[in-house]
Amino acid sequence: MVAGWSISTDGDIIGSEPNGSRDFWVVKLSSDIESGIASLTNSSISVYPNPVQNELIINLTIPVHKVRMQVCDLQGRTISIPNNFPNSSTAQNNTVKINTAELSNGFYTLRITDEKTGESKVTKFVKMQ
């Protein structure tokens, strides 16, 4: 919320005195207005099954072709970067399937980045045989 005052002498305020009068104003700034544009920050991400054996399924509420995905081990090394999934048989609508059969057992992170805004979300999954 912002408040302030000014002195108006240009006649834009009805009833103002010729030598100026004080105008008081209050402005409420709010982020409650929805843009109607889906973004990664307000989207839902589900990753299953967790723990995973052979195939990790990722469901997003924004189109798959608008994100970049990166799988890393706990040391931060990039293990797999699924790409071209909009043209791939592993992507349908807002779902991506990642083959995890070759991953070693352990904990992994999945970073999903909105290619337009650069915003990222990180989720974790466990690989078990």
DSSP file (Angstrom, degrees, kcal/mol; ACC not computed):
  #  RESIDUE AA STRUCTURE BP1 BP2  ACC     N-H-->O    O-->H-N    N-H-->O    O-->H-N    TCO  KAPPA ALPHA  PHI   PSI    X-CA   Y-CA   Z-CA
    1    1 A M              0   0    0      0, 0.0     2,-0.4     0, 0.0    27,-0.2   0.000 360.0 360.0 360.0 137.3    0.0    0.0    0.0
    2    2 A V  E     -A   27   0A   0     25,-2.8    25,-3.2     2,-0.0     2,-0.3  -0.989 360.0-178.4-129.0 136.4    1.3    3.5   -0.9
    3    3 A A  E     +A   26   0A   0     -2,-0.4     2,-0.3    23,-0.2    23,-0.2  -0.936  13.8 138.7-131.7 156.6   -0.1    6.8    0.2
    4    4 A G  E     -A   25   0A   0     21,-2.1    21,-2.3    -2,-0.3     2,-0.3  -0.969  31.8-125.5-172.8-174.2    0.8   10.4   -0.5
    5    5 A W  E     -A   24   0A   0     -2,-0.3     2,-0.3    19,-0.2    19,-0.2  -0.972  15.0-174.9-147.4 160.4   -0.4   13.9   -1.3
    6    6 A S  E     -A   23   0A   0     17,-2.0    17,-3.6    -2,-0.3     2,-0.6  -0.953  28.0-116.7-148.1 166.0    0.2   16.6   -3.9
    7    7 A I  E     -A   22   0A   0     -2,-0.3     2,-0.5    15,-0.2    15,-0.2  -0.950  28.9-154.9-110.3 122.6   -0.9   20.1   -4.5
    8    8 A S  E     +A   21   0A   0     13,-2.2    13,-1.0    -2,-0.6     9,-0.1  -0.847  30.5 154.6-103.2 126.3   -3.0   20.6   -7.6
    9    9 A T        +     0   0    0     -2,-0.5    -1,-0.1    11,-0.2    11,-0.1   0.270  58.5  83.2-126.1   7.1   -3.1   24.0   -9.4
   10   10 A D  S    S-     0   0    0      1,-0.0    -2,-0.0     0, 0.0    -1,-0.0   0.384 100.3-112.9 -97.2   6.2   -4.0   22.9  -12.9
   11   11 A G  S    S+     0   0    0      6,-0.2     4,-0.1     2,-0.1     5,-0.1   0.567  80.9 123.2  81.3   8.0   -7.8   22.7  -12.3
   12   12 A D        +     0   0    0      1,-0.1     2,-0.6     2,-0.1    -1,-0.1   0.650  61.7  71.0 -78.0 -12.5   -8.1   18.9  -12.6
   13   13 A I  S >  S-     0   0    0      8,-0.0     3,-1.6    10,-0.0     2,-0.2  -0.917  87.3-130.1-105.2 119.6   -9.6   18.6   -9.2
   14   14 A I  T 3  S+     0   0    0     -2,-0.6     3,-0.1     1,-0.3    -2,-0.1  -0.470  92.2  19.8 -68.9 134.2  -13.1   20.0   -9.0
   15   15 A G  T 3  S+     0   0    0      1,-0.3    -1,-0.3    -2,-0.2     2,-0.2   0.540  88.1 146.6  85.9   7.2  -13.6   22.4   -6.1
   16   16 A S    <   -     0   0    0     -3,-1.6    -1,-0.3     1,-0.1    -7,-0.0  -0.486  53.2-109.5 -77.1 149.3   -9.9   23.1   -5.7
   17   17 A E    >   -     0   0    0     -2,-0.2     3,-2.1     1,-0.1    -6,-0.2  -0.438  26.0-114.7 -74.6 151.1   -8.9   26.5   -4.6
   18   18 A P  T 3  S+     0   0    0      0, 0.0    -1,-0.1     0, 0.0     3,-0.1   0.823 116.1  50.1 -59.1 -32.8   -7.2   28.7   -7.2
   19   19 A N  T 3  S-     0   0    0      1,-0.2   -10,-0.1     0, 0.0    -2,-0.1   0.219 126.0 -89.1 -92.9  17.4   -3.9   28.8   -5.3
   20   20 A G    <   -     0   0    0     -3,-2.1     2,-0.3   -11,-0.1    -1,-0.2   0.241  37.1-143.4  96.8 145.0   -3.9   25.0   -5.0
   21   21 A S  E     -A    8   0A   0    -13,-1.0   -13,-2.2    -3,-0.1     2,-0.3  -0.954  30.3 -94.1-138.2 160.0   -5.2   22.5   -2.5
   22   22 A R  E     -A    7   0A   0     -2,-0.3     2,-0.5   -15,-0.2   -15,-0.2  -0.565  30.5-158.0 -79.1 135.2   -3.8   19.3   -1.2
   23   23 A D  E     -A    6   0A   0    -17,-3.6   -17,-2.0    -2,-0.3     2,-0.4  -0.957   7.8-157.8-109.1 128.1   -4.9   16.1   -2.9
   24   24 A F  E     +A    5   0A   0     -2,-0.5     2,-0.3   -19,-0.2   -19,-0.2  -0.861  14.9 178.4-106.0 142.9   -4.6   12.9   -0.9
   25   25 A W  E     -A    4   0A   0    -21,-2.3   -21,-2.1    -2,-0.4     2,-0.4  -0.986  17.9-163.1-144.7 152.9   -4.3    9.5   -2.5
   26   26 A V  E     -A    3   0A   0     -2,-0.3     2,-0.4   -23,-0.2   -23,-0.2  -0.999   7.9-169.2-135.6 133.8   -3.9    5.8   -1.6
   27   27 A V  E     -A    2   0A   0    -25,-3.2   -25,-2.8    -2,-0.4     2,-0.6  -0.992   9.9-152.7-126.4 128.1   -2.9    3.1   -4.0
   28   28 A K        -     0   0    0     -2,-0.4     2,-0.5   -27,-0.2    -2,-0.0  -0.898  10.0-158.5-100.5 120.5   -3.1   -0.6   -3.2
   29   29 A L        +     0   0    0     -2,-0.6     2,-0.4     2,-0.0    -2,-0.0  -0.847  20.0 174.3 -97.4 131.1   -0.5   -2.7   -5.1
   30   30 A S        -     0   0    0     -2,-0.5     3,-0.3     1,-0.1    -2,-0.0  -0.985  38.6-158.2-141.6 147.3   -1.4   -6.4   -5.3
   31   31 A S  S    S+     0   0    0     -2,-0.4    -1,-0.1     1,-0.1    -2,-0.0   0.097  70.8 104.3-105.3  19.8   -0.2   -9.5   -7.0
   32   32 A D        +     0   0    0      2,-0.1     2,-0.4     0, 0.0    -1,-0.1   0.597  51.3 103.7 -76.5 -10.7   -3.6  -11.2   -6.7
   33   33 A I        -     0   0    0     -3,-0.3     2,-0.4     1,-0.0    -3,-0.0  -0.602  67.3-141.2 -77.9 126.1   -4.3  -10.6  -10.4
   34   34 A E        -     0   0    0     -2,-0.4    -2,-0.1     1,-0.1    -1,-0.0  -0.691   7.3-156.4 -87.4 137.2   -3.9  -13.8  -12.4
   35   35 A S        -     0   0    0     -2,-0.4    -1,-0.1     2,-0.2     3,-0.1   0.691  30.5-129.6 -83.9 -18.9   -2.4  -13.6  -15.8
   36   36 A G  S    S+     0   0    0      1,-0.3     2,-0.6     0, 0.0    -2,-0.1   0.523  70.6 121.7  80.2   4.3   -3.9  -16.8  -17.1
   37   37 A I        -     0   0    0      0, 0.0    -1,-0.3     0, 0.0     2,-0.2  -0.897  62.7-130.7-104.7 123.1   -0.5  -17.9  -18.2
   38   38 A A        +     0   0    0     -2,-0.6     2,-0.3    -3,-0.1     5,-0.1  -0.506  33.0 175.9 -71.3 135.7    0.7  -21.2  -16.8
   39   39 A S        -     0   0    0     -2,-0.2     3,-0.5     1,-0.1     4,-0.1  -0.888  44.0-107.5-135.0 168.8    4.2  -21.1  -15.5
   40   40 A L  S >  S+     0   0    0     -2,-0.3     3,-1.1     1,-0.2    21,-0.1   0.835 113.1  62.6 -65.8 -32.6    6.5  -23.4  -13.7
   41   41 A T  T 3  S+     0   0    0      1,-0.3    -1,-0.2     3,-0.0    -3,-0.0   0.839 114.2  31.7 -66.6 -31.6    6.2  -21.5  -10.4
   42   42 A N  T 3  S+     0   0    0     -3,-0.5    -1,-0.3     2,-0.1     2,-0.2   0.176 102.3 103.6-110.1  20.0    2.5  -22.2  -10.1
   43   43 A S    <   -     0   0    0     -3,-1.1     2,-0.4    -4,-0.1    -3,-0.0  -0.598  67.4-123.2 -98.8 162.2    2.4  -25.6  -11.8
   44   44 A S        -     0   0    0     -2,-0.2    17,-0.8     2,-0.0     2,-0.5  -0.858  21.3-166.5-103.8 137.1    2.2  -29.0  -10.3
   45   45 A I  E     -B   60   0B   0     -2,-0.4     2,-0.4    15,-0.2    15,-0.2  -0.989   3.7-174.1-122.9 127.7    4.8  -31.6  -11.0
   46   46 A S  E     -B   59   0B   0     13,-2.4    13,-2.8    -2,-0.5     2,-0.5  -0.989   1.8-171.2-123.4 135.8    4.3  -35.3  -10.2
   47   47 A V  E     -B   58   0B   0     -2,-0.4    11,-0.2    11,-0.2     3,-0.1  -0.988  21.9-145.7-125.1 123.5    7.0  -37.8  -10.5
   48   48 A Y  E     +B   57   0B   0      9,-2.3     9,-3.2    -2,-0.5     2,-0.1  -0.974  58.1  26.9-154.7 162.9    6.3  -41.5  -10.1
   49   49 A P  S    S-     0   0    0      0, 0.0    -1,-0.2     0, 0.0     8,-0.1   0.697  74.4-152.9 -70.8 154.7    6.9  -44.3   -9.3
   50   50 A N  S    S+     0   0    0      1,-0.2     2,-0.2    -2,-0.1    77,-0.1  -0.886  87.1  38.9-140.5 106.3    9.2  -43.3   -6.5
   51   51 A P  S    S-     0   0    0      0, 0.0     2,-0.3     0, 0.0    76,-0.2   0.358  99.2-159.3 -73.1 155.6   11.3  -45.4   -6.0
   52   52 A V  B     -e  127   0C   0     74,-3.1    76,-2.7    -2,-0.2     4,-0.1  -0.782  23.3-178.8-110.2 151.2   11.7  -46.2   -9.7
   53   53 A Q  S    S-     0   0    0     -2,-0.3    50,-0.2     2,-0.3    -1,-0.2   0.736  77.7 -12.9-109.7 -65.4   13.0  -49.3  -11.4
   54   54 A N  S    S+     0   0    0      1,-0.3    46,-2.5    45,-0.1    47,-1.0   0.693 124.9  32.5-116.2 -25.5   13.0  -48.9  -15.2
   55   55 A E  E     - C   0  99B   0     44,-0.3     2,-0.5    45,-0.2    -1,-0.3  -0.964  57.2-157.0-145.7 123.0   10.8  -45.9  -16.2
   56   56 A L  E     - C   0  98B   0     42,-2.8    42,-2.9    -2,-0.4     2,-0.5  -0.846  13.9-153.8 -97.7 130.2   10.2  -42.6  -14.4
   57   57 A I  E     -BC  48  97B   0     -9,-3.2    -9,-2.3    -2,-0.5     2,-0.5  -0.908   7.7-167.3-108.6 130.3    7.0  -40.8  -15.4
   58   58 A I  E     -BC  47  96B   0     38,-3.1    38,-2.5    -2,-0.5     2,-0.5  -0.972   0.6-168.1-121.1 120.6    6.8  -37.0  -15.0
   59   59 A N  E     -BC  46  95B   0    -13,-2.8   -13,-2.4    -2,-0.5     2,-0.3  -0.927   9.0-177.0-108.8 132.2    3.5  -35.2  -15.3
   60   60 A L  E     -B   45   0B   0     34,-2.7   -15,-0.2    -2,-0.5     4,-0.1  -0.864  31.8-140.5-122.5 157.3    3.4  -31.4  -15.6
   61   61 A T  S    S+     0   0    0    -17,-0.8   -16,-0.1    -2,-0.3   -23,-0.1   0.411  90.6  62.8 -95.9   1.2    0.6  -28.9  -15.7
   62   62 A I  S    S-     0   0    0    -18,-0.2    -2,-0.1    32,-0.1     5,-0.1  -0.884 106.7 -79.2-117.4 156.9    2.4  -26.9  -18.4
   63   63 A P    >   -     0   0    0      0, 0.0     3,-1.8     0, 0.0    31,-0.2  -0.239  34.1-131.8 -58.3 138.2    3.3  -28.2  -21.9
   64   64 A V  G >  S+     0   0    0     29,-1.0     3,-1.8     1,-0.3    21,-0.1   0.827 102.4  66.0 -59.0 -35.6    6.3  -30.4  -22.0
   65   65 A H  G 3  S+     0   0    0      1,-0.3    -1,-0.3    20,-0.1    19,-0.1   0.557  94.0  61.9 -69.4  -4.8    7.9  -28.6  -24.9
   66   66 A K  G <  S+     0   0    0     -3,-1.8    49,-2.6    49,-0.0    50,-0.5   0.352  98.3  66.5 -99.9   5.3    8.3  -25.4  -22.7
   67   67 A V  E <   -F  114   0C   0     -3,-1.8     2,-0.4    47,-0.2    47,-0.2  -0.864  63.2-145.8-127.4 159.8   10.7  -27.0  -20.2
   68   68 A R  E     -F  113   0C   0     45,-2.4    45,-3.0    -2,-0.3     2,-0.4  -0.971  20.3-155.5-119.5 138.5   14.2  -28.5  -20.0
   69   69 A M  E     -F  112   0C   0     13,-0.7     2,-0.4    -2,-0.4    43,-0.2  -0.907  11.3-177.2-120.5 145.6   14.9  -31.4  -17.7
   70   70 A Q  E     -F  111   0C   0     41,-1.9    41,-3.0    -2,-0.4     2,-0.5  -0.987  12.4-154.5-143.7 128.7   18.1  -32.5  -16.2
   71   71 A V  E     +FG 110  80C   0      9,-2.8     8,-3.3    -2,-0.4     9,-1.3  -0.900  21.3 178.3-103.8 129.9   18.8  -35.6  -14.0
   72   72 A C  E     -FG 109  78C   0     37,-2.5    37,-2.6    -2,-0.5     6,-0.2  -0.936  24.8-126.8-130.1 152.4   21.8  -35.3  -11.6
   73   73 A D  E >   -F  108   0C   0      4,-2.1     3,-1.9    -2,-0.3    35,-0.2  -0.296  46.6 -89.2 -83.3-179.7   23.3  -37.6   -8.9
   74   74 A L  T 3  S+     0   0    0     33,-0.6    34,-0.1     1,-0.3    -1,-0.1   0.663 127.4  60.3 -69.7 -14.5   23.9  -36.4   -5.4
   75   75 A Q  T 3  S-     0   0    0      2,-0.1    -1,-0.3     0, 0.0     0, 0.0   0.441 119.7-109.3 -87.5  -0.4   27.3  -35.0   -6.3
   76   76 A G    <   +     0   0    0     -3,-1.9     2,-0.3     1,-0.3    -2,-0.1   0.493  69.2 146.2  87.9   4.0   25.7  -32.7   -8.9
   77   77 A R        -     0   0    0      1,-0.1    -4,-2.1     2,-0.0     2,-0.4  -0.569  54.7-115.9 -76.3 135.4   26.9  -34.6  -11.9
   78   78 A T  E     +G   72   0C   0     -2,-0.3    -6,-0.3    -6,-0.2     3,-0.1  -0.578  37.0 173.8 -71.7 124.6   24.6  -34.6  -14.9
   79   79 A I  E     -     0   0C   0     -8,-3.3     2,-0.3    -2,-0.4    -7,-0.2   0.831  64.1   0.0 -98.5 -44.7   23.5  -38.1  -15.5
   80   80 A S  E     -G   71   0C   0     -9,-1.3    -9,-2.8     2,-0.0    -1,-0.4  -0.989  50.6-164.9-151.9 135.2   20.9  -37.7  -18.2
   81   81 A I        -     0   0    0     -2,-0.3     2,-0.3   -11,-0.2   -11,-0.2  -0.862  17.9-151.9-122.6  96.8   19.4  -34.8  -20.1
   82   82 A P        +     0   0    0      0, 0.0   -13,-0.7     0, 0.0     2,-0.3  -0.497  28.4 165.7 -65.1 128.8   16.2  -35.8  -21.8
   83   83 A N        +     0   0    0     -2,-0.3   -15,-0.1     1,-0.1    -2,-0.0  -0.914  48.1  35.1-140.0 170.3   15.7  -33.6  -24.9
   84   84 A N    >   +     0   0    0     -2,-0.3     3,-1.0     1,-0.1     4,-0.4   0.711  69.4 143.6  58.4  22.5   13.6  -33.5  -28.0
   85   85 A F  G >   +     0   0    0      1,-0.2     3,-0.6     2,-0.2     6,-0.3   0.757  58.6  65.6 -69.0 -20.6   10.8  -35.0  -26.0
   86   86 A P  G 3  S+     0   0    0      0, 0.0    -1,-0.2     0, 0.0     7,-0.1   0.864 112.6  35.9 -64.1 -28.6    8.1  -33.1  -27.8
   87   87 A N  G <  S+     0   0    0     -3,-1.0    -2,-0.2     3,-0.0     2,-0.2   0.407 105.8  96.3 -97.6   1.3    9.1  -35.0  -30.9
   88   88 A S  S X  S-     0   0    0     -3,-0.6     3,-1.2    -4,-0.4    -4,-0.0  -0.512  80.0-125.7 -95.1 157.8    9.8  -38.2  -29.1
   89   89 A S  T 3  S+     0   0    0      1,-0.2    -1,-0.1    -2,-0.2    -4,-0.1   0.577 107.8  68.6 -73.8  -8.3    7.6  -41.2  -28.5
   90   90 A T  T 3  S+     0   0    0      1,-0.0     7,-1.8    -5,-0.0     2,-0.5   0.460  91.3  70.0 -90.0  -0.3    8.4  -40.7  -24.8
   91   91 A A  E <   +D   96   0B   0     -3,-1.2     2,-0.4    -6,-0.3     5,-0.2  -0.968  51.5 167.3-122.6 130.2    6.4  -37.5  -24.5
   92   92 A Q  E >   -D   95   0B   0      3,-2.1     3,-2.3    -2,-0.5     2,-0.2  -0.980  65.4 -46.4-139.1 126.2    2.6  -37.2  -24.8
   93   93 A N  T 3  S-     0   0    0     -2,-0.4   -29,-1.0     1,-0.3     0, 0.0  -0.333 126.4 -17.7  53.3-113.9    0.8  -34.0  -23.8
   94   94 A N  T 3  S+     0   0    0     -2,-0.2   -34,-2.7   -31,-0.2     2,-0.4  -0.038 117.5  97.8-112.2  30.1    2.3  -32.9  -20.5
   95   95 A T  E <   -CD  59  92B   0     -3,-2.3    -3,-2.1   -36,-0.2     2,-0.4  -0.959  47.0-172.7-123.5 136.7    3.8  -36.3  -19.6
   96   96 A V  E     -CD  58  91B   0    -38,-2.5   -38,-3.1    -2,-0.4     2,-0.5  -0.979   9.2-155.3-125.8 140.6    7.4  -37.5  -20.1
   97   97 A K  E     -C   57   0B   0     -7,-1.8     2,-0.5    -2,-0.4   -40,-0.2  -0.971   9.2-163.6-115.4 128.6    8.8  -41.0  -19.6
   98   98 A I  E     -C   56   0B   0    -42,-2.9   -42,-2.8    -2,-0.5     2,-0.6  -0.947  20.2-128.2-114.4 128.1   12.5  -41.3  -18.8
   99   99 A N  E     +C   55   0B   0     -2,-0.5   -44,-0.3   -44,-0.2     3,-0.2  -0.630  32.1 170.1 -73.5 117.7   14.3  -44.7  -19.1
  100  100 A T    >   +     0   0    0    -46,-2.5     3,-1.4    -2,-0.6   -45,-0.2   0.256  43.6 108.4-111.5   9.5   16.0  -45.3  -15.8
  101  101 A A  T 3  S+     0   0    0    -47,-1.0    -1,-0.1     1,-0.3   -46,-0.1   0.832  81.1  48.1 -58.8 -34.3   17.0  -48.9  -16.4
  102  102 A E  T 3  S+     0   0    0     -3,-0.2    -1,-0.3   -48,-0.2     2,-0.1   0.545  88.3 105.7 -86.7  -7.1   20.7  -48.0  -16.8
  103  103 A L  S <  S-     0   0    0     -3,-1.4     2,-0.1   -50,-0.2     3,-0.1  -0.462  73.5-119.0 -72.5 144.5   20.9  -45.8  -13.7
  104  104 A S        -     0   0    0     -2,-0.1    23,-0.2     1,-0.1    -1,-0.1  -0.442  42.2 -85.6 -73.7 155.7   22.8  -47.2  -10.7
  105  105 A N  S    S+     0   0    0     -2,-0.1     2,-0.3    21,-0.1    23,-0.2  -0.373  85.5  79.5 -59.5 139.9   20.8  -47.6   -7.4
  106  106 A G  E    S- H   0 127C   0     21,-2.0    21,-3.2    -3,-0.1     2,-0.3  -0.942  79.2 -48.1 153.2-172.2   20.7  -44.4   -5.5
  107  107 A F  E     + H   0 126C   0     -2,-0.3   -33,-0.6    19,-0.2     2,-0.3  -0.755  49.4 179.5 -97.4 140.8   19.3  -40.9   -5.0
  108  108 A Y  E     -FH  73 125C   0     17,-2.8    17,-2.4    -2,-0.3     2,-0.4  -0.942  19.9-137.4-137.0 157.0   18.8  -38.5   -7.9
  109  109 A T  E     -FH  72 124C   0    -37,-2.6   -37,-2.5    -2,-0.3     2,-0.5  -0.911   8.6-154.3-113.3 147.2   17.5  -35.0   -8.5
  110  110 A L  E     -FH  71 123C   0     13,-3.2    13,-2.2    -2,-0.4     2,-0.5  -0.975   9.2-163.0-120.1 114.6   15.4  -33.9  -11.4
  111  111 A R  E     -FH  70 122C   0    -41,-3.0   -41,-1.9    -2,-0.5     2,-0.5  -0.876   2.8-167.6-100.6 125.5   15.6  -30.2  -12.3
  112  112 A I  E     -FH  69 121C   0      9,-2.9     9,-2.2    -2,-0.5     2,-0.5  -0.964   7.3-168.8-114.9 121.8   12.8  -28.9  -14.5
  113  113 A T  E     -FH  68 120C   0    -45,-3.0   -45,-2.4    -2,-0.5     2,-0.6  -0.939  23.4-129.9-118.8 129.3   13.4  -25.5  -16.0
  114  114 A D  E  >  -F   67   0C   0      5,-3.0     4,-2.7    -2,-0.5   -47,-0.2  -0.657  18.6-150.3 -72.3 118.1   10.9  -23.3  -17.8
  115  115 A E  T  4 S+     0   0    0    -49,-2.6    -1,-0.2    -2,-0.6   -48,-0.1   0.735  91.1  48.1 -68.0 -22.1   12.7  -22.3  -21.0
  116  116 A K  T  4 S+     0   0    0    -50,-0.5    -1,-0.2     1,-0.1   -49,-0.1   0.919 126.0  22.1 -83.5 -46.1   10.9  -19.0  -21.3
  117  117 A T  T  4 S-     0   0    0      2,-0.1    -2,-0.2     0, 0.0     3,-0.1   0.678  92.3-129.4 -97.5 -19.8   11.4  -17.6  -17.7
  118  118 A G     <  +     0   0    0     -4,-2.7    -3,-0.1     1,-0.3     2,-0.1   0.446  56.4 147.8  82.2  -0.9   14.4  -19.6  -16.5
  119  119 A E        -     0   0    0     -5,-0.2    -5,-3.0    -6,-0.1     2,-0.3  -0.413  29.8-159.4 -68.8 143.9   12.5  -20.6  -13.3
  120  120 A S  E     - H   0 113C   0     -7,-0.2     2,-0.4    -3,-0.1    -7,-0.2  -0.927  16.7-166.3-127.8 150.7   13.4  -24.0  -12.0
  121  121 A K  E     - H   0 112C   0     -9,-2.2    -9,-2.9    -2,-0.3     2,-0.4  -0.986  12.6-154.8-128.1 143.7   11.9  -26.6   -9.7
  122  122 A V  E     + H   0 111C   0     -2,-0.4     2,-0.3   -11,-0.2   -11,-0.2  -0.969  14.5 174.2-121.7 133.7   13.8  -29.5   -8.3
  123  123 A T  E     - H   0 110C   0    -13,-2.2   -13,-3.2    -2,-0.4     2,-0.3  -0.896  20.4-132.8-129.8 163.6   12.4  -32.8   -7.2
  124  124 A K  E     + H   0 109C   0     -2,-0.3     2,-0.3   -15,-0.2   -15,-0.2  -0.844  19.4 179.8-118.6 152.6   14.1  -36.0   -6.0
  125  125 A F  E     - H   0 108C   0    -17,-2.4   -17,-2.8    -2,-0.3     2,-0.4  -0.980  20.2-132.1-146.6 161.5   13.7  -39.7   -6.8
  126  126 A V  E     - H   0 107C   0     -2,-0.3   -74,-3.1   -19,-0.2     2,-0.6  -0.939  11.1-148.4-116.7 133.7   15.2  -43.0   -5.8
  127  127 A K  E     +eH  52 106C   0    -21,-3.2   -21,-2.0    -2,-0.4     2,-0.3  -0.902  27.5 164.8-100.6 123.8   16.4  -45.6   -8.2
  128  128 A M              0   0    0    -76,-2.7    -2,-0.0    -2,-0.6   -24,-0.0  -0.991 360.0 360.0-137.4 145.4   16.1  -49.2   -6.8
  129  129 A Q              0   0    0     -2,-0.3   -76,-0.1   -75,-0.0    -1,-0.0   0.443 360.0 360.0 -84.6 360.0   16.2  -52.6   -8.5
